[in-house]
Amino acid sequence: MNSALLNYYEAIEQASHEMLEAARTGNWDHVVKLEGACALLISQLKHAAVDHKLGPEEAKIKSRIMQRILLNDAELRHLAEPWLEDLDDLLAGRPKTLH
């Protein structure tokens, strides 16, 4: 079993989970910090994957991990939409309207 590659996937999953938890509490600075960590892990994974391939069982584990990452990402994007709209308004100089 090529646990080194799976370790990268698990670390990315953990970082995505931590990003989601930070987003749930509105800690967007921490989300951005973790996003940078994820990018580094993904880069390292790509480099490691050049020389190593996953076997059938490992591929199944990878698939389950990727599904969880995608679920975390979907919820994170949903939580980020209002924040991103507020940021866009702020950068465009539009005042925030109160309802």
C-alpha positions in Angstrom: 0.0 0.0 0.0 1.3 3.4 -0.9 0.4 5.2 2.3 2.5 8.3 1.4 0.0 9.4 -1.3 -3.0 8.6 0.9 -1.4 10.6 3.7 -1.4 13.6 1.4 -5.1 13.1 0.5 -5.9 12.7 4.2 -4.0 15.9 5.1 -5.9 17.8 2.4 -9.2 16.4 3.7 -8.3 17.5 7.2 -7.3 21.0 6.0 -10.6 21.2 4.0 -12.5 20.2 7.2 -10.7 22.8 9.2 -11.4 25.4 6.5 -15.1 24.6 6.7 -15.1 24.8 10.5 -13.4 28.2 10.3 -16.0 29.4 7.7 -18.8 28.2 10.0 -17.5 30.5 12.7 -16.8 33.4 10.3 -13.1 33.2 10.7 -12.3 34.0 7.1 -8.7 35.0 7.8 -8.1 31.4 9.0 -9.9 30.0 5.9 -7.5 31.9 3.7 -4.5 30.7 5.7 -5.7 27.1 5.4 -6.3 27.5 1.7 -2.6 28.3 1.3 -1.7 25.2 3.3 -4.1 23.1 1.0 -2.4 24.6 -2.1 1.0 23.5 -0.8 -0.3 20.0 0.0 -1.8 19.7 -3.4 1.4 20.7 -5.0 3.4 18.2 -2.9 0.8 15.5 -3.8 1.1 16.2 -7.5 4.9 15.9 -7.3 4.7 12.6 -5.3 2.1 11.1 -7.6 4.5 11.4 -10.6 6.6 8.5 -9.2 3.9 6.5 -7.4 0.5 5.1 -8.4 -2.3 3.9 -6.2 -3.4 0.3 -6.2 -7.1 -0.7 -6.5 -7.8 -0.6 -2.7 -6.0 2.7 -2.3 -7.9 4.1 -5.2 -11.2 3.3 -3.4 -9.9 5.0 -0.2 -8.8 8.0 -2.3 -12.3 8.1 -3.9 -14.0 8.2 -0.4 -11.6 10.9 0.8 -12.2 13.0 -2.4 -16.0 12.7 -1.9 -15.6 14.2 1.6 -13.3 16.9 0.3 -15.9 17.8 -2.3 -18.7 17.9 0.3 -16.6 20.2 2.5 -15.8 22.4 -0.5 -19.5 22.7 -1.5 -20.5 23.8 2.0 -17.6 26.2 2.2 -18.5 27.8 -1.1 -22.1 28.1 0.1 -20.9 29.8 3.3 -18.5 32.1 1.4 -21.0 33.5 -1.0 -22.4 36.3 1.2 -18.9 37.1 2.5 -17.6 37.3 -1.1 -20.5 39.6 -2.1 -19.8 41.9 0.9 -16.1 42.0 -0.1 -17.0 42.8 -3.7 -19.3 45.6 -2.6 -16.6 47.0 -0.3 -13.9 46.9 -3.0 -16.3 48.5 -5.5 -17.1 51.3 -3.0 -20.8 50.3 -2.8 -22.3 50.9 0.7 -23.8 48.0 2.4 -27.6 48.2 2.5 -29.5 47.2 5.6 -32.7 45.3 5.3 
